[in-house]
Amino acid sequence: MYTSVLEGLFIRGLHQRGRLSPELIARLKGEGLDVTAPLLPAYPVVVWARCIEVTASALFPEVDKGEAIRRVGEISLDGYAETLLGKALFGLLKVLGTRRSMLRMARNMSGGSNYLDTTVVELGPTDFRTVVNDVAGIPSFYQGVFRRAAELVGTQVQVDMEPSTAPACSYRVHW
């Protein structure tokens, strides 16, 4: 995962908002992410996914693992929207609107890592199937990402996970 994705979640979405306890900062460091030091240009997907899981269980212990990870996905987009790249991207997406933003989703997702391959199929003007080739064992994270991305563009959407074969996951995004 590229720095911009980790900066969005761990630095802007959590650390700068005071949501990372000293204990969680230590746990993240133990997993390979030191949020108190300059971020590396990229991180292995296993480090990123494990840090998502650790963060989700620390921040949302009252809900099940999938829901906690979905919430972290939403926080990730809130933080990413505050980065330089995120401000530019969401400025453009708001002008394009939700439908055209969905059609660009594959391009947008490829900017976050060197391993994600996303396909988007328009099923109707407000109905899309989005398939992510490798969700690193945390499919509900992307459910949160897609939902919050649409909200930031200005639309409330429903994002349903569809039956898929791991490591891929298919989502139905509709409004």
VMD Tcl script that builds the backbone (N, CA, C; Angstrom):
set m [mol new atoms 525]
animate dup $m
set s [atomselect $m all]
$s set {name element resname resid chain x y z} {
  {N N MET 1 A 0.858 -1.171 0.000}
  {CA C MET 1 A 0.000 0.000 0.000}
  {C C MET 1 A 0.897 1.225 0.000}
  {N N TYR 2 A 0.470 2.224 -0.778}
  {CA C TYR 2 A 1.258 3.442 -0.867}
  {C C TYR 2 A 1.012 4.354 0.331}
  {N N THR 3 A 1.977 5.214 0.576}
  {CA C THR 3 A 1.952 6.128 1.713}
  {C C THR 3 A 0.657 6.918 1.818}
  {N N SER 4 A 0.108 7.380 0.693}
  {CA C SER 4 A -1.093 8.226 0.743}
  {C C SER 4 A -2.258 7.516 1.429}
  {N N VAL 5 A -2.372 6.206 1.244}
  {CA C VAL 5 A -3.456 5.443 1.871}
  {C C VAL 5 A -3.228 5.363 3.384}
  {N N LEU 6 A -2.003 5.047 3.791}
  {CA C LEU 6 A -1.699 4.962 5.218}
  {C C LEU 6 A -1.757 6.325 5.884}
  {N N GLU 7 A -1.301 7.357 5.191}
  {CA C GLU 7 A -1.398 8.712 5.733}
  {C C GLU 7 A -2.861 9.085 5.968}
  {N N GLY 8 A -3.715 8.763 5.004}
  {CA C GLY 8 A -5.128 9.085 5.141}
  {C C GLY 8 A -5.746 8.462 6.370}
  {N N LEU 9 A -5.498 7.180 6.585}
  {CA C LEU 9 A -6.109 6.496 7.730}
  {C C LEU 9 A -5.367 6.778 9.028}
  {N N PHE 10 A -4.116 6.403 9.084}
  {CA C PHE 10 A -3.430 6.383 10.370}
  {C C PHE 10 A -2.953 7.754 10.841}
  {N N ILE 11 A -2.585 8.628 9.920}
  {CA C ILE 11 A -2.099 9.943 10.332}
  {C C ILE 11 A -3.258 10.939 10.396}
  {N N ARG 12 A -3.924 11.168 9.279}
  {CA C ARG 12 A -4.986 12.190 9.246}
  {C C ARG 12 A -6.298 11.714 9.863}
  {N N GLY 13 A -6.675 10.483 9.568}
  {CA C GLY 13 A -7.949 9.979 10.057}
  {C C GLY 13 A -7.957 9.633 11.536}
  {N N LEU 14 A -6.803 9.242 12.076}
  {CA C LEU 14 A -6.765 8.789 13.470}
  {C C LEU 14 A -5.788 9.571 14.346}
  {N N HIS 15 A -4.509 9.595 13.991}
  {CA C HIS 15 A -3.493 10.196 14.868}
  {C C HIS 15 A -3.734 11.688 15.088}
  {N N GLN 16 A -3.965 12.436 14.024}
  {CA C GLN 16 A -4.170 13.878 14.175}
  {C C GLN 16 A -5.495 14.209 14.857}
  {N N ARG 17 A -6.380 13.252 14.935}
  {CA C ARG 17 A -7.674 13.451 15.611}
  {C C ARG 17 A -7.663 12.881 17.027}
  {N N GLY 18 A -6.494 12.447 17.485}
  {CA C GLY 18 A -6.363 11.945 18.849}
  {C C GLY 18 A -7.014 10.605 19.098}
  {N N ARG 19 A -7.187 9.792 18.072}
  {CA C ARG 19 A -7.881 8.516 18.222}
  {C C ARG 19 A -6.934 7.329 18.389}
  {N N LEU 20 A -5.623 7.592 18.370}
  {CA C LEU 20 A -4.664 6.505 18.577}
  {C C LEU 20 A -4.110 6.593 19.990}
  {N N SER 21 A -4.431 5.620 20.813}
  {CA C SER 21 A -3.903 5.572 22.181}
  {C C SER 21 A -2.428 5.164 22.125}
  {N N PRO 22 A -1.689 5.426 23.188}
  {CA C PRO 22 A -0.295 4.951 23.232}
  {C C PRO 22 A -0.203 3.434 23.036}
  {N N GLU 23 A -1.179 2.702 23.578}
  {CA C GLU 23 A -1.185 1.249 23.420}
  {C C GLU 23 A -1.376 0.847 21.958}
  {N N LEU 24 A -2.287 1.523 21.267}
  {CA C LEU 24 A -2.522 1.198 19.864}
  {C C LEU 24 A -1.314 1.605 19.010}
  {N N ILE 25 A -0.708 2.736 19.310}
  {CA C ILE 25 A 0.499 3.153 18.591}
  {C C ILE 25 A 1.586 2.089 18.734}
  {N N ALA 26 A 1.743 1.542 19.945}
  {CA C ALA 26 A 2.741 0.490 20.186}
  {C C ALA 26 A 2.379 -0.784 19.425}
  {N N ARG 27 A 1.110 -1.146 19.408}
  {CA C ARG 27 A 0.679 -2.353 18.679}
  {C C ARG 27 A 0.923 -2.202 17.185}
  {N N LEU 28 A 0.621 -1.008 16.648}
  {CA C LEU 28 A 0.862 -0.759 15.222}
  {C C LEU 28 A 2.356 -0.860 14.907}
  {N N LYS 29 A 3.173 -0.310 15.780}
  {CA C LYS 29 A 4.625 -0.384 15.581}
  {C C LYS 29 A 5.083 -1.836 15.567}
  {N N GLY 30 A 4.508 -2.635 16.442}
  {CA C GLY 30 A 4.834 -4.055 16.481}
  {C C GLY 30 A 4.442 -4.789 15.208}
  {N N GLU 31 A 3.446 -4.267 14.506}
  {CA C GLU 31 A 3.004 -4.862 13.239}
  {C C GLU 31 A 3.791 -4.331 12.047}
  {N N GLY 32 A 4.638 -3.306 12.273}
  {CA C GLY 32 A 5.455 -2.778 11.192}
  {C C GLY 32 A 5.111 -1.380 10.729}
  {N N LEU 33 A 4.237 -0.671 11.469}
  {CA C LEU 33 A 3.849 0.691 11.103}
  {C C LEU 33 A 4.111 1.616 12.281}
  {N N ASP 34 A 5.097 2.482 12.140}
  {CA C ASP 34 A 5.418 3.456 13.183}
  {C C ASP 34 A 4.812 4.796 12.787}
  {N N VAL 35 A 3.687 5.145 13.421}
  {CA C VAL 35 A 2.984 6.389 13.068}
  {C C VAL 35 A 3.654 7.620 13.659}
  {N N THR 36 A 4.675 7.420 14.493}
  {CA C THR 36 A 5.393 8.558 15.083}
  {C C THR 36 A 6.621 8.942 14.266}
  {N N ALA 37 A 6.912 8.190 13.225}
  {CA C ALA 37 A 8.063 8.458 12.352}
  {C C ALA 37 A 7.551 8.747 10.943}
  {N N PRO 38 A 8.386 9.333 10.092}
  {CA C PRO 38 A 7.957 9.526 8.700}
  {C C PRO 38 A 7.572 8.185 8.074}
  {N N LEU 39 A 6.486 8.186 7.315}
  {CA C LEU 39 A 6.025 6.953 6.682}
  {C C LEU 39 A 6.960 6.542 5.552}
  {N N LEU 40 A 7.038 5.252 5.315}
  {CA C LEU 40 A 7.798 4.712 4.193}
  {C C LEU 40 A 7.019 4.968 2.899}
  {N N PRO 41 A 7.657 4.870 1.746}
  {CA C PRO 41 A 6.933 5.078 0.481}
  {C C PRO 41 A 5.809 4.060 0.251}
  {N N ALA 42 A 5.985 2.842 0.741}
  {CA C ALA 42 A 4.975 1.793 0.575}
  {C C ALA 42 A 5.152 0.766 1.683}
  {N N TYR 43 A 4.080 0.002 1.925}
  {CA C TYR 43 A 4.093 -1.046 2.945}
  {C C TYR 43 A 3.547 -2.329 2.337}
  {N N PRO 44 A 4.058 -3.479 2.791}
  {CA C PRO 44 A 3.497 -4.747 2.316}
  {C C PRO 44 A 2.018 -4.843 2.692}
  {N N VAL 45 A 1.251 -5.472 1.840}
  {CA C VAL 45 A -0.187 -5.575 2.076}
  {C C VAL 45 A -0.489 -6.317 3.374}
  {N N VAL 46 A 0.343 -7.277 3.747}
  {CA C VAL 46 A 0.085 -8.009 4.992}
  {C C VAL 46 A 0.242 -7.102 6.210}
  {N N VAL 47 A 1.186 -6.180 6.164}
  {CA C VAL 47 A 1.359 -5.219 7.263}
  {C C VAL 47 A 0.143 -4.308 7.325}
  {N N TRP 48 A -0.264 -3.801 6.183}
  {CA C TRP 48 A -1.421 -2.900 6.115}
  {C C TRP 48 A -2.683 -3.599 6.633}
  {N N ALA 49 A -2.950 -4.797 6.157}
  {CA C ALA 49 A -4.165 -5.514 6.564}
  {C C ALA 49 A -4.151 -5.821 8.061}
  {N N ARG 50 A -3.019 -6.236 8.573}
  {CA C ARG 50 A -2.930 -6.536 10.011}
  {C C ARG 50 A -3.135 -5.271 10.834}
  {N N CYS 51 A -2.601 -4.150 10.371}
  {CA C CYS 51 A -2.797 -2.875 11.080}
  {C C CYS 51 A -4.265 -2.447 11.055}
  {N N ILE 52 A -4.958 -2.738 9.968}
  {CA C ILE 52 A -6.400 -2.456 9.893}
  {C C ILE 52 A -7.129 -3.284 10.950}
  {N N GLU 53 A -6.811 -4.571 11.035}
  {CA C GLU 53 A -7.472 -5.450 12.000}
  {C C GLU 53 A -7.196 -5.024 13.443}
  {N N VAL 54 A -5.945 -4.699 13.736}
  {CA C VAL 54 A -5.563 -4.266 15.084}
  {C C VAL 54 A -6.304 -2.984 15.447}
  {N N THR 55 A -6.347 -2.055 14.510}
  {CA C THR 55 A -7.029 -0.773 14.741}
  {C C THR 55 A -8.518 -0.980 14.944}
  {N N ALA 56 A -9.120 -1.797 14.115}
  {CA C ALA 56 A -10.562 -2.041 14.220}
  {C C ALA 56 A -10.927 -2.632 15.579}
  {N N SER 57 A -10.161 -3.618 16.034}
  {CA C SER 57 A -10.489 -4.241 17.325}
  {C C SER 57 A -10.252 -3.284 18.488}
  {N N ALA 58 A -9.275 -2.389 18.352}
  {CA C ALA 58 A -9.003 -1.428 19.433}
  {C C ALA 58 A -10.045 -0.311 19.481}
  {N N LEU 59 A -10.467 0.168 18.329}
  {CA C LEU 59 A -11.400 1.305 18.297}
  {C C LEU 59 A -12.861 0.911 18.464}
  {N N PHE 60 A -13.216 -0.294 18.013}
  {CA C PHE 60 A -14.618 -0.699 18.012}
  {C C PHE 60 A -14.815 -2.087 18.619}
  {N N PRO 61 A -14.427 -2.261 19.888}
  {CA C PRO 61 A -14.539 -3.592 20.492}
  {C C PRO 61 A -15.981 -4.043 20.719}
  {N N GLU 62 A -16.913 -3.102 20.657}
  {CA C GLU 62 A -18.309 -3.426 20.955}
  {C C GLU 62 A -19.068 -4.050 19.787}
  {N N VAL 63 A -18.460 -4.071 18.589}
  {CA C VAL 63 A -19.137 -4.632 17.417}
  {C C VAL 63 A -18.331 -5.798 16.865}
  {N N ASP 64 A -18.954 -6.566 15.957}
  {CA C ASP 64 A -18.230 -7.710 15.384}
  {C C ASP 64 A -17.103 -7.224 14.482}
  {N N LYS 65 A -16.189 -8.132 14.183}
  {CA C LYS 65 A -14.969 -7.799 13.441}
  {C C LYS 65 A -15.271 -7.149 12.086}
  {N N GLY 66 A -16.214 -7.697 11.340}
  {CA C GLY 66 A -16.539 -7.140 10.027}
  {C C GLY 66 A -17.042 -5.709 10.107}
  {N N GLU 67 A -17.922 -5.440 11.057}
  {CA C GLU 67 A -18.455 -4.080 11.235}
  {C C GLU 67 A -17.353 -3.128 11.684}
  {N N ALA 68 A -16.483 -3.584 12.567}
  {CA C ALA 68 A -15.379 -2.735 13.023}
  {C C ALA 68 A -14.456 -2.379 11.864}
  {N N ILE 69 A -14.150 -3.348 11.026}
  {CA C ILE 69 A -13.274 -3.098 9.882}
  {C C ILE 69 A -13.965 -2.190 8.873}
  {N N ARG 70 A -15.271 -2.336 8.669}
  {CA C ARG 70 A -16.020 -1.446 7.773}
  {C C ARG 70 A -15.919 -0.007 8.254}
  {N N ARG 71 A -16.051 0.195 9.557}
  {CA C ARG 71 A -15.951 1.544 10.124}
  {C C ARG 71 A -14.565 2.137 9.913}
  {N N VAL 72 A -13.539 1.300 10.022}
  {CA C VAL 72 A -12.176 1.779 9.762}
  {C C VAL 72 A -12.044 2.177 8.287}
  {N N GLY 73 A -12.684 1.441 7.398}
  {CA C GLY 73 A -12.685 1.819 5.985}
  {C C GLY 73 A -13.273 3.195 5.764}
  {N N GLU 74 A -14.342 3.504 6.476}
  {CA C GLU 74 A -14.959 4.835 6.361}
  {C C GLU 74 A -14.021 5.918 6.892}
  {N N ILE 75 A -13.382 5.655 8.024}
  {CA C ILE 75 A -12.428 6.618 8.588}
  {C C ILE 75 A -11.271 6.840 7.615}
  {N N SER 76 A -10.866 5.776 6.947}
  {CA C SER 76 A -9.779 5.873 5.983}
  {C C SER 76 A -10.103 6.891 4.892}
  {N N LEU 77 A -11.334 6.872 4.406}
  {CA C LEU 77 A -11.726 7.830 3.362}
  {C C LEU 77 A -11.822 9.244 3.900}
  {N N ASP 78 A -12.292 9.392 5.128}
  {CA C ASP 78 A -12.333 10.729 5.728}
  {C C ASP 78 A -10.934 11.326 5.803}
  {N N GLY 79 A -9.983 10.532 6.234}
  {CA C GLY 79 A -8.607 11.008 6.319}
  {C C GLY 79 A -7.985 11.220 4.953}
  {N N TYR 80 A -8.230 10.286 4.028}
  {CA C TYR 80 A -7.671 10.406 2.685}
  {C C TYR 80 A -8.184 11.676 1.998}
  {N N ALA 81 A -9.425 12.025 2.242}
  {CA C ALA 81 A -10.002 13.235 1.637}
  {C C ALA 81 A -9.294 14.496 2.110}
  {N N GLU 82 A -8.540 14.410 3.207}
  {CA C GLU 82 A -7.790 15.557 3.723}
  {C C GLU 82 A -6.360 15.629 3.187}
  {N N THR 83 A -5.897 14.571 2.516}
  {CA C THR 83 A -4.549 14.602 1.942}
  {C C THR 83 A -4.559 15.443 0.673}
  {N N LEU 84 A -3.395 15.810 0.202}
  {CA C LEU 84 A -3.291 16.592 -1.024}
  {C C LEU 84 A -3.933 15.853 -2.194}
  {N N LEU 85 A -3.616 14.578 -2.344}
  {CA C LEU 85 A -4.203 13.786 -3.422}
  {C C LEU 85 A -5.715 13.635 -3.242}
  {N N GLY 86 A -6.132 13.405 -2.013}
  {CA C GLY 86 A -7.554 13.229 -1.740}
  {C C GLY 86 A -8.369 14.477 -2.016}
  {N N LYS 87 A -7.840 15.631 -1.647}
  {CA C LYS 87 A -8.550 16.885 -1.921}
  {C C LYS 87 A -8.760 17.072 -3.414}
  {N N ALA 88 A -7.723 16.800 -4.189}
  {CA C ALA 88 A -7.834 16.935 -5.641}
  {C C ALA 88 A -8.838 15.927 -6.201}
  {N N LEU 89 A -8.727 14.676 -5.756}
  {CA C LEU 89 A -9.615 13.627 -6.263}
  {C C LEU 89 A -11.069 13.913 -5.927}
  {N N PHE 90 A -11.363 14.214 -4.669}
  {CA C PHE 90 A -12.760 14.413 -4.300}
  {C C PHE 90 A -13.333 15.714 -4.862}
  {N N GLY 91 A -12.475 16.693 -5.097}
  {CA C GLY 91 A -12.937 17.894 -5.799}
  {C C GLY 91 A -13.448 17.537 -7.188}
  {N N LEU 92 A -12.695 16.707 -7.889}
  {CA C LEU 92 A -13.093 16.251 -9.223}
  {C C LEU 92 A -14.339 15.375 -9.158}
  {N N LEU 93 A -14.369 14.428 -8.223}
  {CA C LEU 93 A -15.492 13.490 -8.144}
  {C C LEU 93 A -16.805 14.196 -7.815}
  {N N LYS 94 A -16.756 15.235 -7.014}
  {CA C LYS 94 A -17.985 15.985 -6.714}
  {C C LYS 94 A -18.543 16.632 -7.964}
  {N N VAL 95 A -17.669 17.103 -8.822}
  {CA C VAL 95 A -18.107 17.707 -10.090}
  {C C VAL 95 A -18.687 16.627 -11.003}
  {N N LEU 96 A -18.053 15.456 -11.025}
  {CA C LEU 96 A -18.510 14.374 -11.896}
  {C C LEU 96 A -19.833 13.764 -11.438}
  {N N GLY 97 A -20.065 13.729 -10.137}
  {CA C GLY 97 A -21.261 13.087 -9.607}
  {C C GLY 97 A -21.009 11.614 -9.325}
  {N N THR 98 A -21.969 10.992 -8.668}
  {CA C THR 98 A -21.785 9.629 -8.178}
  {C C THR 98 A -21.669 8.606 -9.305}
  {N N ARG 99 A -22.540 8.667 -10.297}
  {CA C ARG 99 A -22.505 7.676 -11.376}
  {C C ARG 99 A -21.161 7.708 -12.093}
  {N N ARG 100 A -20.730 8.856 -12.516}
  {CA C ARG 100 A -19.461 8.962 -13.242}
  {C C ARG 100 A -18.273 8.653 -12.321}
  {N N SER 101 A -18.411 8.963 -11.043}
  {CA C SER 101 A -17.360 8.600 -10.084}
  {C C SER 101 A -17.228 7.089 -9.981}
  {N N MET 102 A -18.364 6.398 -9.968}
  {CA C MET 102 A -18.326 4.934 -9.918}
  {C C MET 102 A -17.639 4.376 -11.162}
  {N N LEU 103 A -17.901 4.964 -12.296}
  {CA C LEU 103 A -17.282 4.494 -13.532}
  {C C LEU 103 A -15.763 4.697 -13.524}
  {N N ARG 104 A -15.268 5.627 -12.710}
  {CA C ARG 104 A -13.831 5.885 -12.568}
  {C C ARG 104 A -13.197 5.100 -11.420}
  {N N MET 105 A -13.987 4.334 -10.701}
  {CA C MET 105 A -13.515 3.680 -9.474}
  {C C MET 105 A -12.257 2.838 -9.698}
  {N N ALA 106 A -12.179 2.099 -10.789}
  {CA C ALA 106 A -11.009 1.253 -11.034}
  {C C ALA 106 A -9.744 2.110 -11.096}
  {N N ARG 107 A -9.818 3.240 -11.773}
  {CA C ARG 107 A -8.673 4.140 -11.876}
  {C C ARG 107 A -8.321 4.724 -10.510}
  {N N ASN 108 A -9.344 5.117 -9.760}
  {CA C ASN 108 A -9.113 5.712 -8.442}
  {C C ASN 108 A -8.469 4.719 -7.480}
  {N N MET 109 A -8.918 3.493 -7.499}
  {CA C MET 109 A -8.396 2.479 -6.587}
  {C C MET 109 A -6.948 2.112 -6.915}
  {N N SER 110 A -6.563 2.174 -8.168}
  {CA C SER 110 A -5.203 1.788 -8.548}
  {C C SER 110 A -4.159 2.760 -8.007}
  {N N GLY 111 A -4.574 3.954 -7.604}
  {CA C GLY 111 A -3.633 4.921 -7.066}
  {C C GLY 111 A -3.199 4.633 -5.638}
  {N N GLY 112 A -3.835 3.667 -4.982}
  {CA C GLY 112 A -3.517 3.385 -3.587}
  {C C GLY 112 A -2.526 2.263 -3.369}
  {N N SER 113 A -2.315 1.441 -4.401}
  {CA C SER 113 A -1.391 0.318 -4.244}
  {C C SER 113 A -0.942 -0.174 -5.607}
  {N N ASN 114 A 0.017 -1.079 -5.573}
  {CA C ASN 114 A 0.497 -1.667 -6.814}
  {C C ASN 114 A -0.051 -3.074 -7.030}
  {N N TYR 115 A -1.015 -3.487 -6.228}
  {CA C TYR 115 A -1.533 -4.842 -6.370}
  {C C TYR 115 A -3.035 -4.908 -6.613}
  {N N LEU 116 A -3.761 -3.824 -6.352}
  {CA C LEU 116 A -5.214 -3.854 -6.522}
  {C C LEU 116 A -5.607 -3.752 -7.985}
  {N N ASP 117 A -6.525 -4.603 -8.371}
  {CA C ASP 117 A -7.139 -4.535 -9.689}
  {C C ASP 117 A -8.641 -4.514 -9.431}
  {N N THR 118 A -9.276 -3.445 -9.833}
  {CA C THR 118 A -10.701 -3.262 -9.571}
  {C C THR 118 A -11.441 -3.163 -10.888}
  {N N THR 119 A -12.543 -3.876 -10.997}
  {CA C THR 119 A -13.396 -3.747 -12.180}
  {C C THR 119 A -14.766 -3.251 -11.738}
  {N N VAL 120 A -15.363 -2.449 -12.570}
  {CA C VAL 120 A -16.676 -1.875 -12.284}
  {C C VAL 120 A -17.582 -2.152 -13.473}
  {N N VAL 121 A -18.768 -2.685 -13.186}
  {CA C VAL 121 A -19.763 -2.944 -14.220}
  {C C VAL 121 A -21.017 -2.162 -13.859}
  {N N GLU 122 A -21.495 -1.368 -14.786}
  {CA C GLU 122 A -22.734 -0.624 -14.561}
  {C C GLU 122 A -23.906 -1.534 -14.890}
  {N N LEU 123 A -24.721 -1.814 -13.884}
  {CA C LEU 123 A -25.900 -2.655 -14.054}
  {C C LEU 123 A -27.130 -1.821 -14.369}
  {N N GLY 124 A -27.072 -0.554 -14.018}
  {CA C GLY 124 A -28.145 0.413 -14.246}
  {C C GLY 124 A -27.611 1.769 -13.829}
  {N N PRO 125 A -28.346 2.854 -14.060}
  {CA C PRO 125 A -27.828 4.193 -13.768}
  {C C PRO 125 A -27.470 4.430 -12.299}
  {N N THR 126 A -28.049 3.645 -11.396}
  {CA C THR 126 A -27.750 3.783 -9.968}
  {C C THR 126 A -27.406 2.430 -9.341}
  {N N ASP 127 A -26.833 1.546 -10.145}
  {CA C ASP 127 A -26.557 0.186 -9.689}
  {C C ASP 127 A -25.264 -0.319 -10.342}
  {N N PHE 128 A -24.279 -0.663 -9.507}
  {CA C PHE 128 A -22.968 -1.070 -10.004}
  {C C PHE 128 A -22.477 -2.307 -9.277}
  {N N ARG 129 A -21.720 -3.125 -10.000}
  {CA C ARG 129 A -20.999 -4.228 -9.384}
  {C C ARG 129 A -19.521 -3.852 -9.460}
  {N N THR 130 A -18.870 -3.912 -8.313}
  {CA C THR 130 A -17.453 -3.580 -8.220}
  {C C THR 130 A -16.731 -4.794 -7.661}
  {N N VAL 131 A -15.723 -5.260 -8.383}
  {CA C VAL 131 A -14.958 -6.426 -7.948}
  {C C VAL 131 A -13.518 -5.988 -7.689}
  {N N VAL 132 A -13.039 -6.296 -6.491}
  {CA C VAL 132 A -11.660 -6.019 -6.111}
  {C C VAL 132 A -10.936 -7.363 -6.100}
  {N N ASN 133 A -9.808 -7.444 -6.817}
  {CA C ASN 133 A -9.134 -8.730 -7.009}
  {C C ASN 133 A -8.552 -9.335 -5.741}
  {N N ASP 134 A -8.131 -8.502 -4.791}
  {CA C ASP 134 A -7.508 -9.042 -3.579}
  {C C ASP 134 A -7.799 -8.099 -2.421}
  {N N VAL 135 A -8.683 -8.505 -1.538}
  {CA C VAL 135 A -9.078 -7.653 -0.417}
  {C C VAL 135 A -8.291 -7.962 0.848}
  {N N ALA 136 A -7.239 -8.750 0.726}
  {CA C ALA 136 A -6.304 -9.021 1.829}
  {C C ALA 136 A -6.996 -9.554 3.083}
  {N N GLY 137 A -8.087 -10.276 2.891}
  {CA C GLY 137 A -8.772 -10.866 4.034}
  {C C GLY 137 A -9.636 -9.906 4.837}
  {N N ILE 138 A -9.800 -8.677 4.356}
  {CA C ILE 138 A -10.611 -7.680 5.073}
  {C C ILE 138 A -11.635 -7.052 4.117}
  {N N PRO 139 A -12.543 -7.860 3.578}
  {CA C PRO 139 A -13.479 -7.351 2.571}
  {C C PRO 139 A -14.385 -6.231 3.071}
  {N N SER 140 A -14.729 -6.236 4.336}
  {CA C SER 140 A -15.627 -5.182 4.820}
  {C C SER 140 A -14.950 -3.815 4.846}
  {N N PHE 141 A -13.609 -3.770 4.817}
  {CA C PHE 141 A -12.898 -2.497 4.722}
  {C C PHE 141 A -13.318 -1.769 3.445}
  {N N TYR 142 A -13.334 -2.481 2.334}
  {CA C TYR 142 A -13.706 -1.857 1.055}
  {C C TYR 142 A -15.189 -1.519 1.009}
  {N N GLN 143 A -15.996 -2.277 1.715}
  {CA C GLN 143 A -17.409 -1.927 1.831}
  {C C GLN 143 A -17.535 -0.538 2.457}
  {N N GLY 144 A -16.771 -0.286 3.496}
  {CA C GLY 144 A -16.756 1.031 4.127}
  {C C GLY 144 A -16.172 2.100 3.226}
  {N N VAL 145 A -15.117 1.759 2.506}
  {CA C VAL 145 A -14.491 2.713 1.581}
  {C C VAL 145 A -15.484 3.146 0.507}
  {N N PHE 146 A -16.162 2.191 -0.119}
  {CA C PHE 146 A -17.097 2.537 -1.203}
  {C C PHE 146 A -18.265 3.360 -0.682}
  {N N ARG 147 A -18.767 2.985 0.476}
  {CA C ARG 147 A -19.897 3.732 1.043}
  {C C ARG 147 A -19.506 5.165 1.373}
  {N N ARG 148 A -18.383 5.331 2.051}
  {CA C ARG 148 A -17.967 6.675 2.449}
  {C C ARG 148 A -17.552 7.515 1.245}
  {N N ALA 149 A -16.951 6.900 0.241}
  {CA C ALA 149 A -16.578 7.639 -0.973}
  {C C ALA 149 A -17.820 8.244 -1.620}
  {N N ALA 150 A -18.879 7.464 -1.723}
  {CA C ALA 150 A -20.122 7.979 -2.315}
  {C C ALA 150 A -20.710 9.098 -1.459}
  {N N GLU 151 A -20.653 8.940 -0.143}
  {CA C GLU 151 A -21.156 9.993 0.746}
  {C C GLU 151 A -20.364 11.284 0.562}
  {N N LEU 152 A -19.045 11.174 0.413}
  {CA C LEU 152 A -18.223 12.360 0.219}
  {C C LEU 152 A -18.513 13.045 -1.114}
  {N N VAL 153 A -18.993 12.275 -2.082}
  {CA C VAL 153 A -19.390 12.839 -3.375}
  {C C VAL 153 A -20.806 13.423 -3.290}
  {N N GLY 154 A -21.578 12.963 -2.302}
  {CA C GLY 154 A -22.894 13.544 -2.085}
  {C C GLY 154 A -24.073 12.599 -2.179}
  {N N THR 155 A -23.823 11.284 -2.161}
  {CA C THR 155 A -24.912 10.316 -2.320}
  {C C THR 155 A -24.859 9.259 -1.229}
  {N N GLN 156 A -26.006 8.956 -0.644}
  {CA C GLN 156 A -26.122 7.844 0.300}
  {C C GLN 156 A -26.333 6.577 -0.523}
  {N N VAL 157 A -25.461 5.586 -0.328}
  {CA C VAL 157 A -25.553 4.357 -1.098}
  {C C VAL 157 A -25.664 3.152 -0.179}
  {N N GLN 158 A -26.103 2.066 -0.751}
  {CA C GLN 158 A -26.096 0.763 -0.098}
  {C C GLN 158 A -24.967 -0.028 -0.739}
  {N N VAL 159 A -24.116 -0.632 0.068}
  {CA C VAL 159 A -23.011 -1.443 -0.442}
  {C C VAL 159 A -23.156 -2.840 0.152}
  {N N ASP 160 A -23.471 -3.795 -0.703}
  {CA C ASP 160 A -23.668 -5.178 -0.280}
  {C C ASP 160 A -22.534 -6.038 -0.815}
  {N N MET 161 A -21.976 -6.887 0.044}
  {CA C MET 161 A -20.988 -7.854 -0.423}
  {C C MET 161 A -21.729 -9.011 -1.065}
  {N N GLU 162 A -21.232 -9.446 -2.215}
  {CA C GLU 162 A -21.834 -10.560 -2.940}
  {C C GLU 162 A -20.958 -11.797 -2.792}
  {N N PRO 163 A -21.528 -12.966 -3.017}
  {CA C PRO 163 A -20.711 -14.182 -2.948}
  {C C PRO 163 A -19.510 -14.079 -3.902}
  {N N SER 164 A -18.339 -14.403 -3.391}
  {CA C SER 164 A -17.101 -14.279 -4.166}
  {C C SER 164 A -16.146 -15.382 -3.754}
  {N N THR 165 A -15.118 -15.549 -4.548}
  {CA C THR 165 A -14.049 -16.487 -4.232}
  {C C THR 165 A -12.841 -15.700 -3.768}
  {N N ALA 166 A -12.380 -15.978 -2.535}
  {CA C ALA 166 A -11.216 -15.276 -1.986}
  {C C ALA 166 A -10.012 -15.524 -2.884}
  {N N PRO 167 A -9.131 -14.573 -3.003}
  {CA C PRO 167 A -9.003 -13.351 -2.230}
  {C C PRO 167 A -9.818 -12.171 -2.769}
  {N N ALA 168 A -10.568 -12.386 -3.840}
  {CA C ALA 168 A -11.367 -11.300 -4.424}
  {C C ALA 168 A -12.655 -11.107 -3.638}
  {N N CYS 169 A -13.300 -9.969 -3.876}
  {CA C CYS 169 A -14.619 -9.728 -3.310}
  {C C CYS 169 A -15.416 -8.867 -4.284}
  {N N SER 170 A -16.684 -9.190 -4.391}
  {CA C SER 170 A -17.594 -8.464 -5.272}
  {C C SER 170 A -18.577 -7.682 -4.405}
  {N N TYR 171 A -18.833 -6.434 -4.813}
  {CA C TYR 171 A -19.731 -5.554 -4.078}
  {C C TYR 171 A -20.804 -5.031 -5.015}
  {N N ARG 172 A -22.002 -4.918 -4.501}
  {CA C ARG 172 A -23.096 -4.290 -5.242}
  {C C ARG 172 A -23.297 -2.926 -4.615}
  {N N VAL 173 A -23.077 -1.867 -5.384}
  {CA C VAL 173 A -23.219 -0.489 -4.911}
  {C C VAL 173 A -24.436 0.096 -5.629}
  {N N HIS 174 A -25.442 0.501 -4.850}
  {CA C HIS 174 A -26.662 1.022 -5.479}
  {C C HIS 174 A -27.307 2.076 -4.601}
  {N N TRP 175 A -28.090 2.930 -5.242}
  {CA C TRP 175 A -28.801 4.004 -4.541}
  {C C TRP 175 A -30.093 4.311 -5.243}
}
mol reanalyze $m
mol bondsrecalc $m
mol representation Tube
mol addrep $m
